[in-house]
Amino acid sequence: MNIKGVRVRLARGAIWDTIPANMAKRKARKAGTRRPKRGARRTRGAAGGRLPKEAVTLTVILRAREGQETLLEAELRALVGPSRREEGCLTYNIHRSIEPPSALLLHEVWASREAHTEHMHTPHFLRWNARKDALLASREANFWKQIV
């Protein structure tokens, strides 16, 4: 920094540390909470990343009975939040088919087959299980293991 032609070097800890952006960084360092670096791998089954060895992927194609499309989607949406909060759940997503729009795909990734079995004993799943037959025209489910 130049002050009237005199070159002055600020010591770290002087004005530099009173700038709000730098204060936040310093505070975070002291607390030991660092933000992950950009491009860091997520631990919960990041897209394109490697899943844990025991992880299983479940795909379920559901076709609603005529007139039950909206109710089926509502029932599935009710499963998403509680299922994602389960210990062994890595991914839990619903997709809609472009043609025909009445078909829905559940894409689930579980830490293990046992984690999925535990999921099937939860209150939200048991509620779904009791209601699904009245809503579904067909259901096709497959378990998958990641290769690459």
C-alpha positions in Angstrom: 0.0 0.0 0.0 1.3 3.5 -0.8 0.8 6.4 1.5 2.3 9.7 0.2 4.9 7.8 -1.8 6.0 5.6 1.2 5.5 1.9 0.7 3.9 0.5 3.9 3.3 -3.2 4.4 0.4 -4.2 6.6 1.0 -6.9 9.0 -1.4 -9.7 9.1 -3.7 -9.1 12.0 -3.9 -5.4 11.4 -6.5 -3.9 9.1 -6.7 -7.1 7.0 -8.4 -9.1 9.8 -11.1 -6.5 10.3 -12.5 -6.8 6.8 -15.9 -8.7 7.3 -15.2 -11.4 4.6 -11.8 -12.2 6.2 -13.3 -12.1 9.7 -15.8 -14.9 8.7 -13.0 -17.0 7.3 -10.9 -16.6 10.4 -13.8 -17.4 12.6 -14.6 -20.6 10.6 -11.0 -21.7 10.8 -11.0 -21.2 14.6 -14.2 -23.2 15.0 -12.7 -26.0 12.8 -15.6 -25.9 10.4 -14.4 -25.6 6.9 -16.6 -25.7 3.9 -15.9 -28.6 1.5 -13.8 -27.7 -1.5 -15.5 -27.3 -4.8 -15.8 -30.6 -6.6 -15.3 -32.6 -3.4 -17.1 -35.9 -3.5 -20.3 -36.3 -1.6 -20.6 -39.3 0.7 -24.2 -40.1 0.1 -24.0 -41.5 -3.4 -23.1 -38.5 -5.5 -24.0 -38.6 -9.2 -21.2 -40.3 -11.1 -19.5 -41.3 -7.8 -18.8 -44.7 -6.5 -21.4 -46.2 -4.1 -20.5 -48.2 -1.0 -19.8 -51.8 -1.7 -23.0 -53.1 -0.1 -25.2 -50.5 -1.7 -28.3 -51.5 -3.7 -30.3 -49.6 -6.2 -34.0 -50.3 -6.4 -36.1 -49.2 -9.5 -39.8 -49.5 -9.3 -42.1 -48.7 -12.3 -45.6 -47.9 -11.1 -48.6 -47.5 -13.4 -51.7 -45.9 -11.9 -55.2 -47.2 -12.3 -57.3 -44.9 -14.4 -58.4 -41.8 -12.5 -55.9 -42.6 -9.6 -52.8 -40.7 -11.1 -53.0 -37.7 -8.8 -53.7 -39.8 -5.7 -50.8 -42.1 -6.5 -48.4 -39.2 -7.0 -49.5 -37.7 -3.7 -49.0 -41.0 -1.8 -45.5 -41.3 -3.3 -44.6 -37.7 -2.5 -45.6 -38.4 1.2 -42.9 -41.2 1.2 -40.0 -39.0 0.0 -39.2 -36.9 3.1 -39.4 -39.7 5.7 -37.5 -42.1 3.5 -34.7 -39.7 2.8 -34.3 -39.1 6.5 -33.7 -42.9 7.1 -30.2 -43.9 8.1 -29.5 -46.2 5.2 -31.1 -44.1 2.4 -28.6 -42.7 -0.1 -31.1 -41.6 -2.8 -34.9 -41.5 -3.0 -36.4 -39.9 -6.1 -39.6 -40.0 -8.1 -39.7 -39.6 -11.9 -42.6 -39.2 -14.2 -42.7 -40.9 -17.6 -43.0 -38.6 -20.6 -45.1 -41.1 -22.5 -47.4 -42.2 -20.9 -47.5 -39.6 -18.2 -49.4 -41.9 -15.8 -46.3 -44.0 -15.2 -44.0 -43.2 -12.3 -40.5 -44.4 -11.5 -39.1 -44.7 -8.0 -35.3 -44.6 -8.0 -34.0 -45.6 -4.6 -30.4 -46.3 -3.4 -29.9 -47.9 -0.1 -26.6 -48.5 1.8 -27.5 -52.3 1.9 -30.3 -54.7 1.3 -30.8 -54.8 5.1 -31.3 -51.0 5.1 -34.1 -51.4 2.5 -35.6 -54.2 4.6 -35.7 -51.9 7.6 -37.3 -49.3 5.4 -40.2 -51.7 4.7 -41.0 -51.8 8.4 -41.3 -48.1 8.9 -44.7 -46.5 9.6 -44.7 -44.4 6.3 -43.9 -47.5 4.2 -46.5 -49.6 6.0 -49.1 -46.9 5.3 -48.1 -46.9 1.6 -48.2 -50.7 1.5 -51.8 -50.7 2.8 -53.0 -48.2 0.2 -51.0 -49.1 -3.0 -53.3 -51.9 -4.3 -56.2 -49.5 -4.8 -54.0 -47.1 -6.7 -51.9 -49.4 -9.0 -52.7 -51.0 -12.3 -49.1 -52.5 -12.4 -45.8 -52.5 -10.5 -42.4 -53.7 -11.7 -39.5 -53.7 -9.2 -35.8 -54.6 -9.7 -32.7 -54.5 -7.4 -29.4 -53.5 -9.0 -25.7 -53.4 -7.9 -23.3 -50.8 -9.3 -20.6 -52.2 -11.6 -18.7 -49.0 -12.5 
